[in-house]
Amino acid sequence: MGFVKFIRTLWVIAGFIVPLAGVAEYAIEGKKKGAEKKEQVLQDLKTQMQVANIKLPEWLNEYVDIILGLLIDFVVFLLNKFGFFDLEKTSSDS
């Protein structure tokens, strides 16, 4: 897998994170903290990658959780910047 194809694959995976993060935020709001929500999104993302037959290079198998975790953090950071999550509502509930 070339570098460009790898970046395109990460871009496709990032597309899955947006709805999964939204579901994790609103479906289980107040029940889980950020790290637990991230773990839920990570597990759901890995499941969706298997269903969609999205594969990463073999040499990354050892680091898949770390790479996907960083990708989830980045996408959620962007979603927060664009106001996707209502941070005032979730912080006042805690």
BALOBA-1460 file (C-alpha; in Angstrom, 3 decimals):
// residues 94
<rec num="1" residu="m" x="0.000" y="0.000" z="0.000"/>
<rec num="2" residu="g" x="1.474" y="3.301" z="-1.074"/>
<rec num="3" residu="f" x="1.474" y="6.430" z="1.036"/>
<rec num="4" residu="v" x="-1.294" y="8.137" z="-0.963"/>
<rec num="5" residu="k" x="-3.536" y="5.085" z="-0.708"/>
<rec num="6" residu="f" x="-2.842" y="4.926" z="3.044"/>
<rec num="7" residu="i" x="-3.869" y="8.589" z="3.460"/>
<rec num="8" residu="r" x="-7.018" y="7.964" z="1.397"/>
<rec num="9" residu="t" x="-7.846" y="4.987" z="3.596"/>
<rec num="10" residu="l" x="-7.481" y="7.132" z="6.722"/>
<rec num="11" residu="w" x="-9.758" y="9.725" z="5.081"/>
<rec num="12" residu="v" x="-12.435" y="7.073" z="4.500"/>
<rec num="13" residu="i" x="-12.088" y="5.821" z="8.077"/>
<rec num="14" residu="a" x="-12.441" y="9.396" z="9.362"/>
<rec num="15" residu="g" x="-15.781" y="9.545" z="7.544"/>
<rec num="16" residu="f" x="-17.028" y="6.705" z="9.728"/>
<rec num="17" residu="i" x="-15.957" y="8.481" z="12.923"/>
<rec num="18" residu="v" x="-18.346" y="11.428" z="12.518"/>
<rec num="19" residu="p" x="-21.591" y="9.440" z="12.823"/>
<rec num="20" residu="l" x="-20.141" y="7.029" z="15.379"/>
<rec num="21" residu="a" x="-18.973" y="9.912" z="17.590"/>
<rec num="22" residu="g" x="-22.376" y="11.553" z="17.276"/>
<rec num="23" residu="v" x="-24.121" y="8.368" z="18.319"/>
<rec num="24" residu="a" x="-21.731" y="7.885" z="21.239"/>
<rec num="25" residu="e" x="-22.245" y="11.472" z="22.382"/>
<rec num="26" residu="y" x="-26.013" y="11.569" z="22.265"/>
<rec num="27" residu="a" x="-27.049" y="7.945" z="22.774"/>
<rec num="28" residu="i" x="-25.009" y="7.392" z="25.923"/>
<rec num="29" residu="e" x="-24.712" y="10.983" z="27.113"/>
<rec num="30" residu="g" x="-24.114" y="11.326" z="30.826"/>
<rec num="31" residu="k" x="-23.489" y="7.618" z="31.307"/>
<rec num="32" residu="k" x="-19.888" y="7.509" z="30.130"/>
<rec num="33" residu="k" x="-16.919" y="9.835" z="30.290"/>
<rec num="34" residu="g" x="-14.855" y="10.945" z="27.308"/>
<rec num="35" residu="a" x="-12.353" y="8.078" z="27.448"/>
<rec num="36" residu="e" x="-15.159" y="5.524" z="27.663"/>
<rec num="37" residu="k" x="-16.973" y="7.155" z="24.732"/>
<rec num="38" residu="k" x="-13.728" y="7.083" z="22.741"/>
<rec num="39" residu="e" x="-13.300" y="3.383" z="23.489"/>
<rec num="40" residu="q" x="-16.881" y="2.757" z="22.345"/>
<rec num="41" residu="v" x="-16.256" y="4.667" z="19.102"/>
<rec num="42" residu="l" x="-12.997" y="2.745" z="18.590"/>
<rec num="43" residu="q" x="-14.738" y="-0.620" z="18.954"/>
<rec num="44" residu="d" x="-17.608" y="0.463" z="16.677"/>
<rec num="45" residu="l" x="-15.122" y="1.819" z="14.143"/>
<rec num="46" residu="k" x="-13.177" y="-1.440" z="14.040"/>
<rec num="47" residu="t" x="-16.443" y="-3.323" z="13.510"/>
<rec num="48" residu="q" x="-17.454" y="-1.006" z="10.662"/>
<rec num="49" residu="m" x="-14.009" y="-1.359" z="9.085"/>
<rec num="50" residu="q" x="-14.479" y="-5.142" z="9.038"/>
<rec num="51" residu="v" x="-17.973" y="-4.843" z="7.556"/>
<rec num="52" residu="a" x="-16.736" y="-2.439" z="4.860"/>
<rec num="53" residu="n" x="-13.600" y="-4.564" z="4.303"/>
<rec num="54" residu="i" x="-11.275" y="-1.612" z="4.925"/>
<rec num="55" residu="k" x="-7.772" y="-2.853" z="5.520"/>
<rec num="56" residu="l" x="-4.676" y="-1.072" z="6.744"/>
<rec num="57" residu="p" x="-1.155" y="-2.211" z="5.834"/>
<rec num="58" residu="e" x="0.050" y="-5.343" z="7.611"/>
<rec num="59" residu="w" x="2.936" y="-3.510" z="9.268"/>
<rec num="60" residu="l" x="0.398" y="-1.311" z="11.096"/>
<rec num="61" residu="n" x="-1.512" y="-4.159" z="12.741"/>
<rec num="62" residu="e" x="0.401" y="-3.692" z="15.978"/>
<rec num="63" residu="y" x="-0.462" y="0.029" z="16.082"/>
<rec num="64" residu="v" x="-4.052" y="0.053" z="14.778"/>
<rec num="65" residu="d" x="-5.614" y="1.047" z="18.106"/>
<rec num="66" residu="i" x="-3.132" y="3.900" z="18.569"/>
<rec num="67" residu="i" x="-3.569" y="5.235" z="15.028"/>
<rec num="68" residu="l" x="-7.359" y="4.981" z="15.123"/>
<rec num="69" residu="g" x="-7.384" y="6.570" z="18.591"/>
<rec num="70" residu="l" x="-5.396" y="9.537" z="17.296"/>
<rec num="71" residu="l" x="-7.700" y="9.801" z="14.291"/>
<rec num="72" residu="i" x="-10.747" y="9.745" z="16.582"/>
<rec num="73" residu="d" x="-9.189" y="12.459" z="18.777"/>
<rec num="74" residu="f" x="-8.501" y="14.625" z="15.725"/>
<rec num="75" residu="v" x="-11.990" y="14.236" z="14.256"/>
<rec num="76" residu="v" x="-13.662" y="14.922" z="17.619"/>
<rec num="77" residu="f" x="-11.398" y="17.962" z="18.053"/>
<rec num="78" residu="l" x="-12.600" y="19.298" z="14.695"/>
<rec num="79" residu="l" x="-16.224" y="18.518" z="15.539"/>
<rec num="80" residu="n" x="-15.846" y="20.423" z="18.806"/>
<rec num="81" residu="k" x="-14.300" y="23.394" z="16.986"/>
<rec num="82" residu="f" x="-17.248" y="23.516" z="14.573"/>
<rec num="83" residu="g" x="-19.753" y="23.270" z="17.431"/>
<rec num="84" residu="f" x="-21.050" y="19.799" z="16.556"/>
<rec num="85" residu="f" x="-21.286" y="18.844" z="20.215"/>
<rec num="86" residu="d" x="-23.124" y="21.034" z="22.698"/>
<rec num="87" residu="l" x="-20.294" y="21.354" z="25.221"/>
<rec num="88" residu="e" x="-22.205" y="23.656" z="27.576"/>
<rec num="89" residu="k" x="-25.005" y="21.122" z="27.959"/>
<rec num="90" residu="t" x="-22.697" y="18.176" z="28.545"/>
<rec num="91" residu="s" x="-20.426" y="20.028" z="30.970"/>
<rec num="92" residu="s" x="-23.340" y="21.279" z="33.095"/>
<rec num="93" residu="d" x="-24.725" y="17.734" z="33.404"/>
<rec num="94" residu="s" x="-21.525" y="16.464" z="35.047"/>
